[in-house]
Amino acid sequence: MRLKDLAEHLGLSQTTVSRALNGYPEVNEATRLRVAETATRLGYRPNANALRLATGRAGAIGMVLRGSSEFGPHTSEFLSGVGGRLAEEEIDIIVTTVQTYHEEVAAYRRLAASQKVDAIILHSPTLHDERAKLLMELNIPFVLHGRTEIGAPHAWLDIDNAGAIERATSHLLDLGHRRIALFNGFKDRTFAVHRESGYRKALAARGVPCDPALLSNAAFSDEIAFRTAHDMLELDTPPTAFLAGSMMTALGVFRAIRQAGLTLGQDVSMIAHDDVFPYLNADNMYPSMSTTRSSISLAGIRIAELILQIQAGKPVADIHEVWPVELVLRESTGPAPS
């Protein structure tokens, strides 16, 4: 089926149908949905090569990953969400791997010069991210997975990291815990700053001092978390509860708890940030893990959709979302030991 045939079937102009299929904001939602539903029902798919010739687009989105810490289950889940959504539009992902910040900057400059991508997904931002400024200077559209302050409008999607950790910390405080360890990401990352802010806010609201010995900033890995939790549990006044920055971190903390001869959910409690991994289900762990739930795969899908909106002409100043994070209580949290 050709675009002309679809337009005639709908009784609309080819221009209107084309704009509806590509998400242009001037097409009302009812028309867009009717066009999309009819196109799906009749098996219409736009010719990708024709679209690229007509629009001058490369038909690909870029993402640059730096260092071994960015290769793991979080990245694979995120890419599965992005790739699945973009595949529906016959758009590819070009993933470039580098080792250093300077190599990452050079990769963005190469992508801009080669015109191999139509947009960039920028991830793991810092509070004042120079990479975002560079992409604006290079005139490459991008969507930021996270938040930064660069003094100019840009598209971004983030979760409420501060609110999530504040709620989790407050819940542990309600259970009587006063020695609560926070296993956080690298100090310069925006999400880590927000999470520590929420943690400190909850402690301050109860008049509980923040002990630096209970704060950890590192890559989210089983081994790092195990070693750190092991050392914390040997303190004169060890933590009675842990906030794990990821499910991988939670596994390491859990190993340390078992090695210390303690029982999770009784002697010590834990809440993990859960990225809804299909192969690491918090419900199926023993004991089941309390979590602050947020799907990184769904975030990938949504970021792909936001890129499509930018390509359809939506102003980047209008593209910014903060997703709430659900606190799901299970067996790994219990009253503080007397």
C-alpha positions in Angstrom: 0.0 0.0 0.0 1.2 3.5 -0.9 0.8 6.7 1.0 -1.6 7.9 -1.7 -3.8 4.8 -1.2 -3.9 5.2 2.6 -4.8 8.9 2.3 -7.6 8.1 -0.2 -9.0 5.4 2.1 -9.0 7.9 5.1 -10.4 10.7 3.0 -7.4 12.9 4.0 -4.6 14.6 2.1 -1.3 12.9 1.7 0.3 15.7 3.6 -2.0 15.3 6.6 -1.5 11.5 6.7 2.3 11.9 6.4 2.4 14.5 9.2 0.1 12.3 11.4 2.3 9.3 11.0 5.4 11.3 11.9 3.9 12.9 15.0 3.8 16.5 13.9 2.2 18.6 16.7 -0.2 20.5 14.4 -2.2 17.3 13.7 -4.8 16.8 16.4 -4.6 13.6 18.5 -7.9 12.1 17.3 -6.7 12.3 13.6 -3.2 11.0 14.5 -4.7 8.0 16.3 -7.2 7.3 13.4 -4.4 7.4 10.9 -2.1 5.2 13.0 -4.8 2.6 13.6 -5.8 2.5 10.0 -2.2 2.2 8.8 -1.6 -0.7 11.2 -4.8 -2.5 10.2 -4.1 -2.1 6.5 -0.4 -3.0 6.8 0.9 0.3 5.6 4.6 1.0 6.3 6.4 4.0 4.9 9.4 3.2 2.7 12.5 3.9 4.9 14.8 4.8 2.0 12.2 7.1 0.4 11.8 8.9 3.8 15.5 9.3 4.2 15.8 10.8 0.7 12.8 13.1 1.3 13.9 14.3 4.8 17.7 14.1 4.4 17.9 12.1 7.6 20.4 9.3 8.3 17.9 7.0 9.8 20.0 6.3 12.8 20.4 7.4 16.5 23.7 7.5 18.2 24.8 6.6 21.7 28.4 6.7 23.2 29.3 4.4 26.1 32.4 5.1 28.2 34.2 2.5 30.3 33.4 -1.0 31.5 31.0 0.4 34.2 28.6 1.3 31.5 28.4 -2.2 30.1 26.0 -4.2 32.1 22.3 -5.2 32.7 21.2 -1.6 33.0 22.6 -0.7 29.6 21.2 -3.8 27.9 17.8 -3.2 29.3 17.8 0.5 28.3 19.0 -0.4 24.8 16.4 -3.0 24.4 13.7 -0.4 25.1 15.3 2.2 22.8 16.0 -0.3 20.0 12.6 -2.0 20.1 10.8 1.3 19.7 13.1 2.7 17.0 12.9 -0.5 15.0 9.2 0.1 14.6 10.2 3.2 12.6 13.0 1.4 10.8 15.6 3.6 12.6 18.9 2.0 13.7 21.1 2.6 16.8 24.8 3.3 16.3 26.7 2.5 19.6 30.2 3.8 19.9 32.4 2.6 22.8 35.3 4.6 24.3 37.4 4.6 27.4 37.9 8.2 28.4 36.1 11.5 28.5 38.3 12.9 25.7 37.6 9.9 23.5 33.8 10.5 24.1 34.1 14.1 23.1 36.0 13.1 20.0 33.3 10.5 19.2 30.6 13.2 19.3 32.6 15.4 17.0 33.0 12.5 14.5 29.3 11.7 14.6 28.5 15.4 13.8 31.0 15.6 11.0 30.0 12.3 9.4 26.3 13.0 9.7 25.7 9.3 10.4 23.1 10.0 13.1 20.1 12.3 13.4 20.2 12.6 17.2 22.1 11.4 20.2 21.0 9.8 23.5 23.1 11.4 26.2 23.2 9.5 29.5 24.7 9.6 33.0 24.8 13.4 33.2 26.7 15.5 35.7 25.1 18.6 37.3 26.7 20.9 34.7 27.4 18.5 31.8 29.8 19.8 29.3 28.8 17.1 26.8 25.3 18.6 26.5 26.8 22.0 25.8 29.1 20.4 23.1 26.1 18.8 21.4 24.3 22.1 21.3 27.4 23.7 19.8 27.6 20.9 17.2 23.9 21.4 16.5 23.1 17.7 17.0 19.6 17.1 18.5 19.7 15.0 21.7 17.6 13.7 24.5 19.2 13.5 28.0 18.5 10.5 30.2 18.7 12.4 33.4 19.1 16.1 34.2 21.7 18.8 34.0 21.9 22.6 34.3 23.4 24.2 31.2 21.4 27.4 31.0 19.7 26.5 27.7 16.5 24.5 26.8 17.1 20.9 26.0 15.1 17.6 26.0 15.3 15.3 29.0 13.6 12.5 30.9 14.5 11.6 34.5 13.0 9.8 37.5 12.5 11.3 40.9 15.7 10.1 42.4 15.6 12.4 45.4 12.0 11.6 46.2 12.5 7.9 45.8 15.4 7.7 48.3 13.8 10.2 50.7 10.7 7.9 50.9 12.9 4.7 51.2 15.0 6.3 54.0 11.9 7.6 55.8 10.4 4.2 55.7 13.5 2.7 57.3 13.5 5.5 59.9 9.8 4.6 60.7 10.9 1.1 61.4 13.4 2.4 64.0 16.6 2.3 62.0 19.1 5.1 62.6 22.3 3.6 61.1 21.3 3.5 57.4 23.9 3.0 54.7 23.5 4.5 51.2 25.3 2.8 48.3 25.2 5.4 45.7 26.7 6.1 42.2 29.7 8.2 41.4 29.7 11.5 43.2 29.7 13.7 40.0 26.5 12.1 38.5 23.3 14.1 38.8 21.3 11.1 39.9 23.7 10.4 42.7 23.6 14.0 43.9 19.8 13.8 43.9 19.7 10.5 45.8 22.1 11.7 48.5 20.0 14.9 48.8 16.8 12.8 49.4 18.7 10.7 51.9 20.0 13.6 53.9 16.6 15.3 53.8 14.9 12.3 55.4 17.6 12.0 58.1 17.5 15.7 58.9 13.7 15.6 59.2 14.1 13.1 62.1 17.1 14.8 63.6 19.4 11.9 62.7 23.0 12.9 61.9 24.5 11.8 58.5 27.6 9.6 59.1 30.0 9.8 56.2 31.2 6.3 57.1 27.8 5.0 55.8 28.0 6.7 52.4 29.5 4.8 49.5 30.0 6.2 46.0 31.1 3.7 43.3 30.1 1.7 40.3 27.1 -0.5 40.8 28.6 -3.9 41.0 28.2 -7.1 43.1 31.9 -7.2 44.1 32.3 -3.6 45.1 29.1 -3.7 47.1 30.2 -6.9 48.8 33.5 -5.5 50.0 32.1 -2.2 51.1 29.2 -3.8 53.0 31.6 -6.2 54.6 33.7 -3.3 55.9 30.7 -1.4 57.1 29.3 -4.4 59.0 32.6 -4.6 60.9 32.3 -1.0 62.3 31.8 -0.5 66.0 28.3 0.7 65.3 27.4 -1.1 62.0 24.4 -0.2 59.8 21.2 -1.9 60.5 19.8 -1.0 57.1 21.1 -0.6 53.6 19.9 1.5 50.6 21.3 -0.3 47.5 21.6 1.8 44.4 20.9 -1.1 42.0 19.9 -4.7 42.1 23.5 -5.7 41.3 24.6 -3.7 44.4 21.9 -5.4 46.4 23.3 -8.9 45.5 26.7 -7.9 46.9 25.3 -6.4 50.1 23.2 -9.6 50.5 26.4 -11.7 50.3 28.1 -9.6 52.9 25.0 -9.9 55.2 25.0 -13.7 54.9 28.8 -14.0 55.5 28.4 -12.0 58.7 25.9 -14.6 59.9 23.0 -12.1 59.8 19.5 -12.6 58.5 18.1 -10.1 56.0 14.7 -8.7 57.0 15.4 -9.5 60.7 18.9 -8.5 61.8 19.4 -6.0 59.0 17.1 -4.5 56.4 17.6 -3.5 52.8 15.8 -1.5 50.0 17.2 -1.7 46.5 16.6 0.5 43.5 15.0 -1.9 41.1 15.2 -1.5 37.3 12.7 -4.2 36.7 15.1 -6.8 35.2 13.3 -9.8 33.7 16.1 -12.1 34.9 16.5 -10.6 38.4 13.0 -10.4 39.9 12.8 -8.9 43.3 9.7 -10.9 44.1 11.5 -14.2 43.5 14.5 -13.4 45.7 14.7 -15.0 49.2 13.8 -13.1 51.1 11.9 -11.0 48.6 13.5 -7.6 48.1 11.9 -4.3 49.0 12.5 -1.8 46.1 12.1 1.6 44.7 10.7 0.4 41.3 11.5 2.1 38.0 11.8 0.4 34.6 14.8 1.4 32.7 13.4 -0.5 29.6 10.3 1.7 29.7 12.6 4.8 30.0 14.4 3.6 26.9 11.1 3.3 25.0 10.0 6.7 26.1 13.3 8.4 25.2 13.0 6.9 21.7 9.6 8.4 21.4 10.9 11.8 22.6 13.5 11.7 19.8 10.7 11.0 17.3 8.9 14.0 18.7 11.9 16.2 18.2 12.2 15.0 14.6 8.5 15.8 14.1 9.2 19.4 15.1 8.3 19.6 18.8 10.4 22.2 20.6 13.0 20.8 22.9 11.9 23.3 25.6 8.6 21.4 25.8 10.2 18.0 26.3 11.0 17.3 29.9 9.6 14.6 32.1 10.1 13.5 35.7 8.7 10.0 36.5 7.6 9.2 40.0 9.2 6.1 41.6 7.1 3.5 43.4 8.2 2.1 46.8 7.4 -1.6 46.9 7.7 -3.2 50.4 8.6 -6.9 50.7 10.3 -9.2 53.1 13.8 -7.6 53.2 12.7 -4.7 55.4 11.7 -5.1 59.1 12.0 -3.3 62.4 15.4 -2.3 63.6 16.9 -4.8 66.1 16.5 -3.8 69.7 
